[in-house]
Amino acid sequence: MDEEKNEIAKKSVILACVIALFFAIAGNIILNLFSISVDSLRVAGGILLFSIAFDMMHAKISKGRITEEEISRSQEREDIWIFPISLPLLTGPGTISTVIVLMGGTEAIVQKVIILVSIILTFIICYYIFHFSRGIHKLIGYNGMLVFTRLMGLLLAALAVDLTVKGIINIYQLTT
């Protein structure tokens, strides 16, 4: 059973990483194709991230992400590593908009490479968290998980507000 879970974790993380890298590299091309500005995506992504952060600060899974029907259907299939784990849990709209905004916010090749390497490292960390999740849960317990989730929700909310404010400032050409 643990071997099967590790295989699901590995496949999920690899697919999620590929999706995030794809949008990091091609995201701005897609935005240009639909005449969407990076700043508009900043505002939309900030709002989405804040919604997720709000749920995290209240220690609950975001209801807007996966329906009960989707959960029950995924449990009957062999490919749950694709849905719901890779999409939308690991690479949902918040992740996709964040990587596009980060890549669109810089022209320097070195910074773009740093962002791409950071994406890969993030998903490597995700894999190890999945792999050692039982041990982590035993170590910090249920209450520790709740505290950690709320703290991460607070940090995500701050990032979301920052994204939204920067987008609004740039759209309306405001000065700070």
LOPAMI-804324 format. One record per atom (N, C-alpha, C): residue in one letter; atom name; x, y, z. Coordinates in pm, 1 decimal. Layout:
REM LOPAMI-804324
resn, name, px, py, pz
A, CA, X, Y, Z;
...
END
This chain:
REM LOPAMI-804324
resn, name, px, py, pz
M, N, 82.2, -120.3, 0.0;
M, CA, 0.0, 0.0, 0.0;
M, C, 86.3, 126.3, 0.0;
D, N, 192.9, 126.6, 82.2;
D, CA, 281.4, 243.2, 85.2;
D, C, 351.2, 262.7, -48.4;
E, N, 388.0, 151.7, -113.2;
E, CA, 453.5, 161.7, -244.1;
E, C, 358.8, 223.9, -346.6;
E, N, 231.5, 185.2, -341.3;
E, CA, 131.7, 242.6, -432.3;
E, C, 113.7, 392.5, -405.3;
K, N, 108.2, 431.0, -278.2;
K, CA, 95.1, 573.2, -243.2;
K, C, 216.7, 652.7, -289.2;
N, N, 335.4, 595.1, -273.6;
N, CA, 456.8, 663.5, -318.7;
N, C, 456.9, 680.9, -469.9;
E, N, 409.0, 580.8, -542.5;
E, CA, 401.5, 590.3, -688.5;
E, C, 301.2, 697.5, -730.7;
I, N, 187.4, 702.9, -662.9;
I, CA, 87.4, 807.2, -690.7;
I, C, 147.2, 944.5, -661.6;
A, N, 217.3, 957.2, -549.6;
A, CA, 280.2, 1085.1, -513.7;
A, C, 381.6, 1126.0, -619.2;
K, N, 464.4, 1031.3, -662.9;
K, CA, 567.3, 1062.0, -762.5;
K, C, 504.2, 1107.5, -894.0;
K, N, 406.4, 1032.8, -943.7;
K, CA, 340.5, 1069.4, -1069.5;
K, C, 270.0, 1204.6, -1058.0;
S, N, 202.7, 1226.6, -945.5;
S, CA, 130.3, 1352.5, -924.1;
S, C, 224.4, 1471.5, -926.6;
V, N, 335.0, 1459.0, -855.2;
V, CA, 430.0, 1569.3, -845.0;
V, C, 497.4, 1595.4, -979.3;
I, N, 533.2, 1490.0, -1051.0;
I, CA, 596.7, 1508.7, -1182.0;
I, C, 501.4, 1579.3, -1277.6;
L, N, 376.4, 1533.6, -1284.6;
L, CA, 279.4, 1597.9, -1374.0;
L, C, 254.6, 1742.6, -1332.6;
A, N, 237.9, 1766.2, -1204.2;
A, CA, 214.2, 1902.8, -1155.9;
A, C, 332.2, 1993.5, -1189.9;
C, N, 452.6, 1942.7, -1174.7;
C, CA, 572.4, 2020.8, -1206.7;
C, C, 577.3, 2053.0, -1355.9;
V, N, 546.5, 1955.6, -1440.2;
V, CA, 545.0, 1978.0, -1585.4;
V, C, 441.0, 2083.6, -1621.5;
I, N, 323.4, 2075.7, -1560.8;
I, CA, 217.7, 2174.7, -1587.7;
I, C, 263.3, 2313.9, -1544.8;
A, N, 320.0, 2324.1, -1425.4;
A, CA, 366.8, 2454.8, -1376.2;
A, C, 477.7, 2510.1, -1465.5;
L, N, 570.6, 2424.7, -1507.0;
L, CA, 678.3, 2469.6, -1595.7;
L, C, 623.8, 2512.7, -1731.8;
F, N, 526.2, 2438.2, -1782.4;
F, CA, 464.4, 2474.8, -1910.4;
F, C, 404.7, 2615.0, -1902.8;
F, N, 327.4, 2640.5, -1798.2;
F, CA, 265.0, 2772.3, -1786.0;
F, C, 367.1, 2881.3, -1753.8;
A, N, 473.6, 2846.1, -1684.1;
A, CA, 578.9, 2944.9, -1658.8;
A, C, 644.6, 2986.5, -1790.1;
I, N, 666.6, 2889.7, -1878.2;
I, CA, 733.9, 2917.7, -2005.0;
I, C, 638.3, 2975.2, -2109.4;
A, N, 519.0, 2916.5, -2121.3;
A, CA, 426.1, 2956.6, -2228.2;
A, C, 313.3, 3047.1, -2181.2;
G, N, 305.9, 3073.6, -2052.7;
G, CA, 193.6, 3149.7, -1997.7;
G, C, 175.4, 3287.4, -2057.6;
N, N, 284.5, 3360.7, -2072.9;
N, CA, 273.5, 3495.7, -2128.9;
N, C, 232.9, 3493.1, -2275.6;
I, N, 274.0, 3390.0, -2347.9;
I, CA, 229.8, 3373.9, -2487.1;
I, C, 79.1, 3352.3, -2489.9;
I, N, 29.9, 3269.3, -2398.9;
I, CA, -114.4, 3243.0, -2390.1;
I, C, -188.7, 3371.0, -2353.3;
L, N, -136.6, 3446.6, -2256.7;
L, CA, -199.6, 3573.5, -2219.2;
L, C, -205.9, 3667.9, -2338.4;
N, N, -95.4, 3680.9, -2411.4;
N, CA, -93.2, 3768.7, -2528.9;
N, C, -192.2, 3723.3, -2635.2;
L, N, -206.6, 3592.7, -2650.8;
L, CA, -300.6, 3537.1, -2747.9;
L, C, -443.2, 3582.8, -2718.8;
F, N, -476.9, 3593.4, -2591.1;
F, CA, -611.4, 3635.3, -2550.4;
F, C, -617.5, 3782.0, -2508.2;
S, N, -510.9, 3854.7, -2531.9;
S, CA, -502.1, 3998.2, -2497.6;
S, C, -530.4, 4024.7, -2349.7;
I, N, -472.2, 3941.7, -2264.5;
I, CA, -486.0, 3957.9, -2119.6;
I, C, -352.8, 4009.1, -2066.5;
S, N, -357.0, 4114.0, -1986.6;
S, CA, -232.6, 4168.1, -1931.8;
S, C, -189.0, 4088.3, -1809.4;
V, N, -59.9, 4091.3, -1783.2;
V, CA, -5.5, 4025.5, -1664.3;
V, C, -66.5, 4087.8, -1539.0;
D, N, -91.5, 4218.5, -1542.7;
D, CA, -149.8, 4284.7, -1425.5;
D, C, -293.2, 4239.5, -1399.4;
S, N, -369.3, 4215.3, -1505.1;
S, CA, -504.7, 4161.1, -1486.3;
S, C, -497.3, 4022.9, -1423.4;
L, N, -401.6, 3943.6, -1469.9;
L, CA, -383.0, 3810.7, -1411.3;
L, C, -334.7, 3822.1, -1267.0;
R, N, -253.4, 3923.7, -1236.9;
R, CA, -210.6, 3947.8, -1098.4;
R, C, -331.9, 3967.4, -1008.0;
V, N, -424.4, 4051.0, -1052.1;
V, CA, -543.4, 4078.6, -970.7;
V, C, -627.6, 3951.7, -956.7;
A, N, -654.8, 3884.5, -1068.6;
A, CA, -736.6, 3762.5, -1064.4;
A, C, -668.4, 3653.7, -981.5;
G, N, -538.5, 3634.7, -1003.2;
G, CA, -464.6, 3534.3, -926.7;
G, C, -459.7, 3567.4, -778.7;
G, N, -445.1, 3695.5, -747.1;
G, CA, -445.0, 3737.7, -607.1;
G, C, -576.8, 3707.3, -538.6;
I, N, -685.9, 3731.6, -610.2;
I, CA, -818.4, 3702.3, -553.8;
I, C, -834.7, 3552.2, -532.1;
L, N, -793.0, 3470.6, -631.2;
L, CA, -801.3, 3324.8, -616.4;
L, C, -715.1, 3276.0, -500.0;
L, N, -592.5, 3326.0, -492.6;
L, CA, -504.0, 3285.3, -383.1;
L, C, -560.1, 3325.6, -247.5;
F, N, -620.9, 3444.2, -241.2;
F, CA, -678.1, 3488.0, -114.0;
F, C, -793.1, 3396.1, -72.0;
S, N, -872.0, 3351.9, -168.4;
S, CA, -982.0, 3259.8, -138.5;
S, C, -928.3, 3129.8, -77.7;
I, N, -821.6, 3077.3, -137.4;
I, CA, -759.3, 2955.5, -84.9;
I, C, -699.9, 2982.1, 53.5;
A, N, -631.8, 3096.1, 68.1;
A, CA, -570.3, 3132.4, 196.6;
A, C, -675.4, 3147.6, 306.0;
F, N, -787.6, 3207.1, 271.5;
F, CA, -896.1, 3226.0, 367.9;
F, C, -943.0, 3090.8, 420.7;
D, N, -960.7, 2994.9, 329.5;
D, CA, -1001.0, 2861.0, 372.4;
D, C, -893.5, 2796.5, 459.8;
M, N, -767.3, 2816.7, 424.0;
M, CA, -658.5, 2760.2, 504.2;
M, C, -656.3, 2820.0, 644.0;
M, N, -679.9, 2949.7, 655.0;
M, CA, -677.4, 3014.0, 786.9;
M, C, -793.0, 2966.6, 873.7;
H, N, -895.8, 2913.2, 810.3;
H, CA, -1007.4, 2856.2, 884.9;
H, C, -995.7, 2704.5, 891.2;
A, N, -876.4, 2654.1, 852.8;
A, CA, -841.4, 2511.8, 860.1;
A, C, -943.7, 2422.1, 793.1;
K, N, -980.3, 2458.8, 670.4;
K, CA, -1069.0, 2371.3, 594.4;
K, C, -1022.2, 2367.1, 449.9;
I, N, -1058.9, 2259.6, 381.9;
I, CA, -1024.8, 2245.0, 241.0;
I, C, -1114.3, 2337.6, 161.1;
S, N, -1056.4, 2405.0, 64.8;
S, CA, -1131.5, 2498.7, -18.6;
S, C, -1244.0, 2425.9, -91.1;
K, N, -1368.0, 2466.4, -65.3;
K, CA, -1483.3, 2399.6, -123.6;
K, C, -1493.6, 2419.8, -274.2;
G, N, -1442.9, 2529.3, -323.6;
G, CA, -1455.5, 2558.4, -465.3;
G, C, -1363.9, 2475.7, -553.2;
R, N, -1278.7, 2398.3, -495.4;
R, CA, -1179.4, 2328.2, -574.7;
R, C, -1231.1, 2196.2, -630.9;
I, N, -1290.6, 2112.7, -547.8;
I, CA, -1330.5, 1979.7, -590.5;
I, C, -1468.6, 1949.5, -533.7;
T, N, -1556.5, 1897.6, -618.2;
T, CA, -1690.7, 1863.3, -572.0;
T, C, -1690.1, 1722.3, -512.7;
E, N, -1793.4, 1692.2, -435.3;
E, CA, -1806.3, 1558.5, -376.4;
E, C, -1815.0, 1451.9, -485.3;
E, N, -1886.2, 1482.9, -593.3;
E, CA, -1899.7, 1387.7, -704.0;
E, C, -1763.3, 1358.6, -766.7;
E, N, -1681.5, 1462.2, -782.8;
E, CA, -1548.2, 1443.7, -840.4;
E, C, -1461.3, 1358.2, -748.7;
I, N, -1474.2, 1377.3, -619.0;
I, CA, -1397.2, 1296.8, -523.6;
I, C, -1438.0, 1150.5, -533.1;
S, N, -1569.3, 1123.6, -535.6;
S, CA, -1614.4, 984.3, -541.1;
S, C, -1574.6, 918.5, -673.0;
R, N, -1582.6, 993.2, -783.7;
R, CA, -1541.4, 937.5, -913.0;
R, C, -1391.3, 910.8, -916.3;
S, N, -1313.0, 998.3, -855.9;
S, CA, -1167.2, 980.9, -858.4;
S, C, -1124.8, 858.6, -778.0;
Q, N, -1199.5, 824.3, -673.1;
Q, CA, -1164.5, 709.8, -590.6;
Q, C, -1189.7, 577.9, -662.4;
E, N, -1272.7, 581.1, -766.6;
E, CA, -1302.7, 460.5, -842.7;
E, C, -1203.0, 438.8, -956.1;
R, N, -1120.2, 536.9, -985.2;
R, CA, -1032.5, 530.3, -1100.9;
R, C, -889.2, 500.6, -1059.1;
E, N, -812.6, 456.2, -1157.5;
E, CA, -670.7, 429.8, -1136.8;
E, C, -586.7, 556.9, -1147.8;
D, N, -642.2, 661.5, -1209.2;
D, CA, -562.8, 780.1, -1241.3;
D, C, -589.1, 897.0, -1147.0;
I, N, -607.8, 870.1, -1018.4;
I, CA, -632.8, 980.9, -925.7;
I, C, -511.4, 1071.5, -912.5;
W, N, -396.1, 1022.9, -955.2;
W, CA, -276.0, 1106.6, -951.9;
W, C, -289.7, 1223.9, -1047.7;
I, N, -372.7, 1208.7, -1152.4;
I, CA, -396.4, 1319.4, -1245.2;
I, C, -498.8, 1414.0, -1184.2;
F, N, -615.6, 1360.3, -1154.4;
F, CA, -723.1, 1439.9, -1094.7;
F, C, -775.0, 1363.7, -974.9;
P, N, -779.0, 1416.5, -860.0;
P, CA, -766.6, 1556.2, -821.3;
P, C, -629.5, 1598.0, -768.5;
I, N, -529.7, 1506.9, -766.8;
I, CA, -405.0, 1543.4, -699.0;
I, C, -322.4, 1643.7, -780.3;
S, N, -283.2, 1606.3, -903.5;
S, CA, -202.7, 1700.3, -984.0;
S, C, -281.4, 1825.5, -1017.7;
L, N, -402.7, 1804.0, -1064.4;
L, CA, -495.2, 1913.1, -1097.7;
L, C, -621.6, 1892.0, -1017.2;
P, N, -670.1, 1976.4, -938.3;
P, CA, -626.1, 2112.0, -911.8;
P, C, -548.6, 2129.2, -781.3;
L, N, -522.9, 2020.3, -706.3;
L, CA, -461.3, 2038.7, -574.2;
L, C, -319.1, 2094.2, -580.6;
L, N, -234.2, 2036.6, -664.4;
L, CA, -96.1, 2085.5, -671.8;
L, C, -78.8, 2200.6, -770.3;
T, N, -145.4, 2193.0, -882.9;
T, CA, -135.3, 2301.8, -981.8;
T, C, -274.5, 2346.9, -1021.3;
G, N, -332.3, 2424.9, -935.3;
G, CA, -462.4, 2484.2, -963.4;
G, C, -445.3, 2623.2, -1021.2;
P, N, -553.5, 2696.7, -1028.9;
P, CA, -548.5, 2832.0, -1084.3;
P, C, -452.2, 2924.6, -1010.1;
G, N, -440.9, 2908.4, -879.8;
G, CA, -349.9, 2992.8, -802.2;
G, C, -204.8, 2970.6, -841.1;
T, N, -164.9, 2844.5, -853.0;
T, CA, -27.9, 2812.3, -893.2;
T, C, 0.3, 2861.0, -1034.3;
I, N, -92.7, 2832.1, -1124.6;
I, CA, -74.0, 2870.1, -1264.8;
I, C, -62.3, 3020.8, -1279.3;
S, N, -152.0, 3094.4, -1215.5;
S, CA, -144.9, 3240.5, -1227.9;
S, C, -18.5, 3295.2, -1161.7;
T, N, 23.7, 3236.0, -1050.9;
T, CA, 144.8, 3282.7, -982.8;
T, C, 268.9, 3264.1, -1069.4;
V, N, 284.1, 3146.8, -1131.8;
V, CA, 404.6, 3125.6, -1213.2;
V, C, 404.5, 3214.7, -1337.1;
I, N, 287.5, 3238.4, -1394.4;
I, CA, 280.4, 3328.1, -1510.5;
I, C, 316.4, 3470.5, -1469.3;
V, N, 261.7, 3515.6, -1357.3;
V, CA, 290.6, 3651.6, -1309.1;
V, C, 439.1, 3666.7, -1276.1;
L, N, 497.0, 3568.4, -1208.4;
L, CA, 639.1, 3576.1, -1173.9;
L, C, 726.5, 3583.6, -1298.9;
M, N, 696.5, 3500.2, -1397.1;
M, CA, 776.5, 3501.1, -1520.0;
M, C, 752.7, 3627.7, -1601.3;
G, N, 630.9, 3679.7, -1596.9;
G, CA, 599.8, 3801.6, -1671.2;
G, C, 654.2, 3926.5, -1605.7;
G, N, 691.3, 3914.7, -1480.2;
G, CA, 739.2, 4030.7, -1405.6;
G, C, 888.2, 4055.5, -1418.6;
T, N, 955.9, 3973.7, -1497.4;
T, CA, 1100.3, 3991.4, -1513.6;
T, C, 1141.4, 3970.8, -1658.6;
E, N, 1243.0, 4044.3, -1698.3;
E, CA, 1300.0, 4029.1, -1832.2;
E, C, 1434.2, 3957.1, -1827.0;
A, N, 1497.5, 3957.7, -1710.4;
A, CA, 1631.6, 3901.6, -1696.5;
A, C, 1628.7, 3749.0, -1705.4;
I, N, 1714.5, 3694.4, -1789.1;
I, CA, 1723.0, 3549.5, -1807.3;
I, C, 1759.7, 3480.6, -1676.1;
V, N, 1851.6, 3538.3, -1600.6;
V, CA, 1894.4, 3478.8, -1473.6;
V, C, 1775.5, 3465.4, -1379.2;
Q, N, 1692.5, 3568.3, -1370.7;
Q, CA, 1575.1, 3562.3, -1282.9;
Q, C, 1474.9, 3457.9, -1332.4;
K, N, 1457.3, 3447.1, -1463.4;
K, CA, 1366.9, 3345.7, -1518.4;
K, C, 1416.6, 3204.9, -1484.9;
V, N, 1547.9, 3183.4, -1496.5;
V, CA, 1606.0, 3053.7, -1461.7;
V, C, 1586.7, 3025.7, -1312.9;
I, N, 1605.6, 3125.5, -1229.4;
I, CA, 1584.8, 3109.1, -1084.9;
I, C, 1439.8, 3069.7, -1056.6;
I, N, 1344.8, 3131.4, -1126.0;
I, CA, 1203.0, 3097.7, -1107.5;
I, C, 1177.7, 2953.1, -1149.3;
L, N, 1231.0, 2911.6, -1264.7;
L, CA, 1211.4, 2774.1, -1312.4;
L, C, 1273.4, 2672.8, -1216.2;
V, N, 1393.3, 2700.8, -1167.3;
V, CA, 1458.3, 2611.9, -1070.2;
V, C, 1377.5, 2608.7, -940.4;
S, N, 1324.0, 2722.4, -899.7;
S, CA, 1241.0, 2729.0, -778.3;
S, C, 1115.4, 2644.0, -792.8;
I, N, 1055.5, 2644.8, -911.5;
I, CA, 937.2, 2561.0, -936.3;
I, C, 974.7, 2414.1, -918.4;
I, N, 1085.4, 2373.8, -978.9;
I, CA, 1129.3, 2234.2, -968.5;
I, C, 1158.3, 2197.8, -823.0;
L, N, 1229.9, 2283.0, -751.6;
L, CA, 1260.8, 2256.2, -610.1;
L, C, 1134.8, 2248.7, -524.8;
T, N, 1038.1, 2334.1, -555.3;
T, CA, 911.3, 2331.8, -481.5;
T, C, 843.0, 2196.6, -495.8;
F, N, 841.2, 2142.7, -617.2;
F, CA, 775.1, 2014.2, -637.6;
F, C, 857.0, 1897.4, -583.3;
I, N, 988.2, 1910.9, -578.3;
I, CA, 1070.2, 1809.2, -510.8;
I, C, 1035.2, 1807.3, -361.6;
I, N, 1022.1, 1925.0, -302.1;
I, CA, 981.5, 1934.6, -161.2;
I, C, 842.3, 1874.3, -142.3;
C, N, 750.4, 1902.7, -235.6;
C, CA, 615.2, 1843.7, -228.5;
C, C, 622.4, 1692.1, -226.9;
Y, N, 706.8, 1635.2, -312.8;
Y, CA, 720.0, 1489.8, -316.7;
Y, C, 764.5, 1436.0, -180.7;
Y, N, 866.6, 1498.0, -123.0;
Y, CA, 915.9, 1449.6, 5.7;
Y, C, 813.8, 1470.0, 117.7;
I, N, 737.7, 1575.8, 109.7;
I, CA, 630.9, 1595.1, 208.7;
I, C, 526.8, 1484.5, 194.1;
F, N, 487.9, 1452.2, 69.8;
F, CA, 395.5, 1340.1, 47.4;
F, C, 456.7, 1210.7, 99.8;
H, N, 582.1, 1187.2, 64.6;
H, CA, 650.1, 1062.8, 100.2;
H, C, 658.2, 1043.8, 251.9;
F, N, 685.3, 1151.8, 322.7;
F, CA, 701.3, 1142.8, 468.2;
F, C, 580.3, 1197.1, 544.5;
S, N, 466.3, 1206.2, 479.3;
S, CA, 348.9, 1269.9, 540.6;
S, C, 302.1, 1200.1, 668.2;
R, N, 306.7, 1068.1, 668.9;
R, CA, 264.2, 997.6, 791.4;
R, C, 356.2, 1031.1, 908.7;
G, N, 484.2, 1031.3, 883.7;
G, CA, 580.5, 1064.6, 989.0;
G, C, 566.7, 1208.5, 1034.8;
I, N, 545.8, 1299.1, 939.1;
I, CA, 526.6, 1440.4, 973.2;
I, C, 401.7, 1456.5, 1058.5;
H, N, 294.9, 1386.3, 1018.9;
H, CA, 169.5, 1395.3, 1094.3;
H, C, 187.4, 1340.8, 1235.5;
K, N, 259.1, 1229.6, 1247.9;
K, CA, 285.1, 1173.9, 1381.2;
K, C, 368.8, 1269.8, 1465.3;
L, N, 464.4, 1335.9, 1401.2;
L, CA, 554.8, 1426.2, 1471.7;
L, C, 483.1, 1549.8, 1524.6;
I, N, 403.9, 1615.6, 1440.1;
I, CA, 341.6, 1741.3, 1484.1;
I, C, 196.6, 1724.7, 1527.7;
G, N, 136.3, 1610.2, 1498.0;
G, CA, 0.4, 1583.1, 1543.0;
G, C, -105.4, 1665.2, 1470.7;
Y, N, -229.1, 1636.5, 1505.3;
Y, CA, -342.8, 1702.6, 1441.1;
Y, C, -342.4, 1852.8, 1468.2;
N, N, -322.0, 1890.8, 1594.6;
N, CA, -321.2, 2033.7, 1629.1;
N, C, -205.2, 2107.1, 1562.4;
G, N, -90.9, 2042.1, 1553.7;
G, CA, 22.8, 2101.4, 1484.4;
G, C, -7.5, 2124.9, 1337.4;
M, N, -78.8, 2030.3, 1275.7;
M, CA, -118.7, 2046.5, 1135.0;
M, C, -212.4, 2165.8, 1119.8;
L, N, -305.9, 2180.8, 1213.8;
L, CA, -398.6, 2294.4, 1207.2;
L, C, -324.3, 2427.1, 1220.2;
V, N, -230.9, 2433.7, 1314.8;
V, CA, -152.9, 2556.7, 1334.2;
V, C, -70.7, 2586.4, 1209.1;
F, N, -3.1, 2484.9, 1156.3;
F, CA, 79.0, 2502.5, 1036.7;
F, C, -6.1, 2547.9, 917.9;
T, N, -121.6, 2486.6, 899.8;
T, CA, -211.3, 2523.9, 790.1;
T, C, -254.9, 2668.8, 803.1;
R, N, -289.0, 2709.3, 924.4;
R, CA, -332.2, 2848.4, 945.6;
R, C, -217.8, 2947.3, 921.6;
L, N, -98.8, 2914.3, 966.2;
L, CA, 16.3, 3002.5, 942.9;
L, C, 48.1, 3014.3, 793.8;
M, N, 44.9, 2902.0, 723.6;
M, CA, 69.4, 2905.9, 579.0;
M, C, -42.0, 2982.4, 507.5;
G, N, -163.9, 2970.6, 557.9;
G, CA, -275.5, 3047.6, 502.8;
G, C, -254.3, 3196.7, 519.1;
L, N, -200.7, 3235.8, 634.2;
L, CA, -172.1, 3377.5, 658.1;
L, C, -66.0, 3429.5, 561.4;
L, N, 40.8, 3352.4, 542.4;
L, CA, 145.5, 3392.4, 447.7;
L, C, 91.5, 3398.0, 304.8;
L, N, 8.6, 3300.5, 269.0;
L, CA, -51.1, 3299.8, 135.3;
L, C, -144.2, 3418.7, 116.8;
A, N, -217.8, 3455.2, 221.3;
A, CA, -306.3, 3572.6, 213.8;
A, C, -224.9, 3699.3, 191.0;
A, N, -111.9, 3711.3, 259.8;
A, CA, -26.1, 3829.3, 240.6;
A, C, 26.1, 3834.9, 97.5;
L, N, 66.7, 3720.4, 43.6;
L, CA, 111.7, 3714.7, -95.9;
L, C, -2.0, 3752.6, -190.2;
A, N, -121.7, 3703.5, -161.6;
A, CA, -238.4, 3732.8, -245.1;
A, C, -270.5, 3881.8, -246.1;
V, N, -266.9, 3942.8, -129.7;
V, CA, -293.4, 4087.3, -121.2;
V, C, -186.3, 4163.9, -198.5;
D, N, -61.1, 4123.2, -182.4;
D, CA, 48.4, 4189.3, -253.5;
D, C, 29.7, 4179.3, -405.3;
L, N, -4.6, 4061.0, -453.8;
L, CA, -29.5, 4043.6, -597.5;
L, C, -142.1, 4134.1, -645.5;
T, N, -252.0, 4133.9, -572.2;
T, CA, -368.9, 4213.4, -611.1;
T, C, -336.6, 4362.2, -611.4;
V, N, -272.0, 4410.0, -506.3;
V, CA, -238.8, 4552.6, -496.3;
V, C, -143.7, 4593.7, -608.7;
K, N, -39.4, 4512.7, -634.4;
K, CA, 53.3, 4544.9, -743.3;
K, C, -18.9, 4549.8, -877.4;
G, N, -109.5, 4455.8, -899.0;
G, CA, -185.9, 4455.7, -1023.6;
G, C, -271.0, 4580.2, -1038.3;
I, N, -339.6, 4618.9, -932.0;
I, CA, -425.3, 4738.8, -935.4;
I, C, -340.9, 4864.4, -955.6;
I, N, -229.0, 4873.8, -884.3;
I, CA, -140.2, 4990.2, -899.9;
I, C, -93.1, 5002.1, -1044.9;
N, N, -54.1, 4890.5, -1104.3;
N, CA, -5.5, 4893.7, -1242.0;
N, C, -116.9, 4920.2, -1343.1;
I, N, -233.6, 4862.2, -1322.4;
I, CA, -344.9, 4883.5, -1415.7;
I, C, -385.7, 5030.0, -1418.2;
Y, N, -398.1, 5088.3, -1300.2;
Y, CA, -444.1, 5227.6, -1291.2;
Y, C, -329.0, 5327.8, -1286.5;
Q, N, -206.2, 5278.6, -1304.7;
Q, CA, -86.1, 5362.3, -1306.6;
Q, C, -79.1, 5455.2, -1185.4;
L, N, -102.6, 5395.8, -1069.6;
L, CA, -95.7, 5469.7, -943.6;
L, C, 47.8, 5470.2, -893.9;
T, N, 80.0, 5563.6, -811.0;
T, CA, 212.7, 5565.4, -749.3;
T, C, 199.3, 5532.6, -602.0;
T, N, 304.4, 5471.9, -548.6;
T, CA, 298.7, 5434.3, -406.5;
T, C, 374.3, 5531.1, -320.7;
END
